[in-house]
Amino acid sequence: MPKETMTPRERWLAVLNREEPDRVPMDIWATDEAWDRLCAHVGCDREDVCRTLHIDLPVTLQPRYVGPPLRADEDMWGVRYRDVAYGSGVYRECATHPLAAFNSIEEIDAGYMWPSADWFDFSELPAVVEANRDRPIRGGGSEPFLDYKNLRGEAQAFMDLLLHPEIVHHCLNKMFGFAYEVTRRIFETVPGAVMITYVAEDLGGQDNLMYSPEQIREFFLPGMKRMMDLTKQHGSYVFHHTDGAVREILPDLIDAGIEVLNPIQWRCRGMDREDLKRDFGDRLIFHGGVDNQQTLPFGTPDDVRQEVRDNFRILGDRGGYILAPCHNLQAVTPPENVVALYETGYAEGWH
């Protein structure tokens, strides 16, 4: 086996700068249950799993919440959650929708307190950066419509796009503004340290976009572009997450400023890996791509190994690829398949 000549941070940076790393960097996304199964299988904690499997896991900077006290199971938006078991895993799901009863902007502003960047203490971030100088650093970002759906309720949020566009615009302006200020303060607290910034929004389903291209351009892209511009001004790369079939809107996202595309759910319509690499490989870094719908949960270790090789051949052709599952590993995924993913990535990802 060749000897590593780069730290995880240097390895990620090489790919982001379209330079050649010593080997393909590897990342992991997983639910707590999947992490627990993997740790039990490997026989160590998460940090040691990453060392054992040579995973180049980023560190995420999180300023400490010091705002108004929160009730149990409540977040800063006033949304409360409960555990829901789906048979194959447990997820925290929204149990209340604080803005559901409001019918106008005036009612919302009179009856709801928006979170503020002043609710966070950023003073501990430099110590986190200093302790993790060899690792990629992720910080800041936005995904406001995810929170908007929690605030209004899923069905109402989608109907608002057609019936109450003024409420959507008003709320997203508030939420993008909050995300912008938190992200700005992170950048200014640890200047030059943040490598990737998560500017996200789930735009696709299995077969098509969840919103019309016109709705994406009207409601999402202006705020996302503002976040992307801020990110680039501070030397960080724009890491964009969107699930599903989003081929149709990728040119708009690229024009807005995305640089890394995650998670590459290639079984979705229009997300063929060869086509994505051919059409966008000179403008996008691809992150993910190891199928989490069939291959990882239901395939064999040999199936996983072959898919890693396929991704290296297709998405990694001429560089520009970070190996990872296409979204969170689930509790149903056999740990043997996860080990096969990273052992193959490490064995065959050398340049």
N, C-alpha and C positions, 0 to 999 in steps of 0.2 A: 504494500500500500504506500503511495507517495506520502511525503511529510507535509503537514499543513504549514503554510507560510504566511497566512493571514489570520487576523482575529475575526470573529463574527461581524463586527462593525465594518472592518475593512472589506470583508467579502461582500456584504450588502452594498457598500458604497461602490465597489467595482462594478457590480451589475447595474446599479442606478446610473452610473456615469458611462455605461456602455463600454467598460473596459473588461479585461479578462481576469476573473478571480482564480484562485488556486483550484477551487471546486465550486459547484453549484451550491449556493446557500439554501438552507432548509428551514422552514418555519412550521409551527404546529398551532392549530386551533382545535379546541376540544371542550365538551361540557365537563362539569365537575365529575359526573359519574364515569365518563370515559377516561378522564385523568386518573380517577381512583383505580379503575380496572387496569390501566396501563402500569401505574406505579406498583400495584400488587403483583403484576406479572413480571416486571423487571426486578422488583425487590428493592426499590429505593424511592425517594421523594421526587418531586417534579424537577428540581434543579439537577439532581443526579441523573434523572432520566434524560434530560437534555444533553448532559455531558456524555452519557453512555451512548446515546444514539446520534451524537454530533449535530444536534439541532441548534440553529443559530437564532435563538428566540429573542425578539426585541424586548426592551423594558419600556413600559408605558408610564409616562409621568402623570400623576394624578394629584393636583393640589388638594389639600385637606379641607373638608367641609367644616365651616365654623358658623354657618348661618342659623336661622331659627330652628329650634329643636324639632326633630321629626318623630312622628309616632311609629310604633312598630310596624314593619312591613310597608313603610311609606317612603317615597323618594322626594327629592326637592321640588318636584312639580306638583306635589300633593296627591299623586297617584298611589293607590294602595294595591298590594299584590298578594296572591296566594299560590301555593304549590298545586299544580295540576298533574296527575299521573296519567300518562298515555299508554301504559302497558310496556312500552319500550324505553321509557325514560320519564323524568319529572322536569317540568319547566315552570318558571315563575311567570304567571299570567296576570294581566291587569284585572283588578276586581272592582275598581271605581273609575269614573271618568269626570274629573272636576269641572270641565267646561261643557258637559253634555246638556245642561239645562238652559244655557244662555242662547239667546236668539239674535244678539246684535253685538257690535263692537263696544257700544256704550255699556251694555250689561256686563260684558267680560271685564272691562277695565274698572268698573265700579265694584265688582264682586270677586276679583281674583288678583293675587299678588304674584307678579312675575319674578322668577329667580334673578339674582344679581351676581355679577362677578365678585362683588364685595363680600359675598358669602363664603369665599374661599381664601385659604392661607397658602401662598406660594413660596414661603420662605424656606421650606424643607427641600425644594427641588434641587438646588445645587448639590446638596449632599448625596442625593440619589444619583445624579449624573456622575459625580466624582467616584462613587462606588461601582459604577458600571461603565467605565470608559472604554472597555473592549467590546461592548455590546451595542447593537443598534438601539437608538432611542426614538420612541414614538411619543408625540405630544400634540395636544390640541385637536381641533377638527369639529365636525358638525354632522348631524343626521336628524334634522328637526321634524320631518314629517313622521318619523317613527314615534316621536314623543307627541306630536299633534294627534295621531291616531289614538294614543292612550288617553289624551286629555278629552277628546270629543267622543271616543268610541269608534271602532273600526268602520262600521257601516256609515255612520254620520260623517266621518272624515272624508270618505269617498264621495258622498252626496254633496258635501260642502263645495267641492271643486266645481260643481255645476249650479247648485242652488244658492250658495253663500260665498262666492269668490272673494268678497270684500273681507269676510272673517278670516279666510285662509291667508290672504295677503297680510292682514294685520298681525295675525298670530305668528306667521313665519318670519315676518320682519322683526318681531320681538325676539324670536328664538334664534334666528341667524345673528342678530345683534348681540345677544348674550354669548353665543358660541365664539363670535369674533373677538369680543373683549377678553374672554377667558384665554383664548388661544394667543392673543397679543401679549397678555401678561406672562404666559408661559415662555414665549419667545424672548421677552425682555428680561425675564428672571434668569434664564440660562442661555444667553446669546450664543448662537452657533452650535448648540448641543443637539437640537432636535433634527433627526434625519428624515423621518416620515410623519406626515400629518394626515389623519383619517377624515377625508371629506366624502361622506357616504350618503346614499339613499337607495333603498331597495326599489328598483324600477321595473323588474321583470318577473313574470311567472314562468311556468314550465314551457308554454307555447307562444307567449307574446308579451308585450309590454303591459303593465298594470294600469298605465295612464296613456292617454294619447300623446304623441310627440308634441302637439301644441300645448297641452297642459304642462308637460315637463319643461318646455321652453318658457312658459309664462310664470309658473309657480316656483320651480326648483332652481333652474340654471342661473338666474341673476344672483341669488344669494350664494349658491355654490361657487360661482366665479369670483365673487368678492372674497370668499374664504381661500380659494386657490391663489388669488393674487397676493393675499397676505402671506400665505405659506411660502410662495416663491420669493417674496421680498426678504424673507428671513432665512433663505438658504435651505429650506426643507423641501422634500419631494412630496407631491400630491398623491397620496394613496387612496384610490377610489374603490369602495366596495359597493357592488350591486349584484344581487342574485339574479338568476334566471336568464330569459331570452331577451337580450338587450342589443342585439346586433344593429337594429334600425337606428338607435339613438347614439351609438358610439361616435360617429363623426361629430355630433354636437358636443358630446362630453370631451372629446379631444380638443375641439376648438375652445372650449371653456377653460381647459388647462389640466385635465387629468394626465398623470404620468405612469402610474402603476395601476393595473386593472386586476381586481380580485372579485370572485374566486374562480372564474372560468368553469362554469357548470356546463361542460361540453355535451352532455346528453340533452340539453334544452334545445329547442328549435332555433336554427340559425347560428349556433355557437360552435360549429365545427372547428376543431383546433387548427387544421391546415388552412382554412379560410381566414381565420383570425390572424394567424401569423403572417400569411401572405399580404393581407390587406392593411394590417395595422402594426406589424412587427417592427417597422422603422420608427413608430411614434409611441409605442406602449411597451412597458415592462410587464410581463405576465407573472402573476402570483397565484399559486394554487394548482388547480387542474387535475388532481387525483380524485376521481369520482367518489362522492360520498352518498350516492343514491343506490348504487348497485355494487360496484367493485369492492369498496372498503367494507361495507357491512355484510355483504352476501357472497363475495368472491372468495377464492382461495389465496393463500400467500403467493402462489405462482401467478395468479391473475394480477395481484397488486404489483409484483415485480415487473411484469410485462408492461403494465400501464406506466410505471415510472420510466421505463426505457422508452416507451412511446412518447411520453412528454418531453424527455430529454431530446429525442430525435426531432420532434415537431416544434414544440414551444421553445426549446432551448437551442434550436438551430441558429448559429451565429450569435449566441448569447441572448441576454434579455429575459432570463427566467429565474424565478425563485420557487423551489419545490415546496408544496404544501397540499393538504387536503382541500377540496373545494367546499369550504365552510367547516363548521365544528364537527369533529368526530363525535359520534353518538354512542350511547351506552351499549347499543347492539353490535357495535363494531368489535370483532375479536381482537384482543391485544396482539395476537400473532400477526395479524394483517398490518397493524400499525408498525410493529417491529420490522416487518418485511419492507414496508415503505421506506423507512429511514436507513436500514442496512443496505438496501439496493441503491438508494440515493447517494450514500456515502461511498459505496464500492465503485459506482459507475459514473459519478458526477465530476471526475477530475478532468481538468483541461491539460 
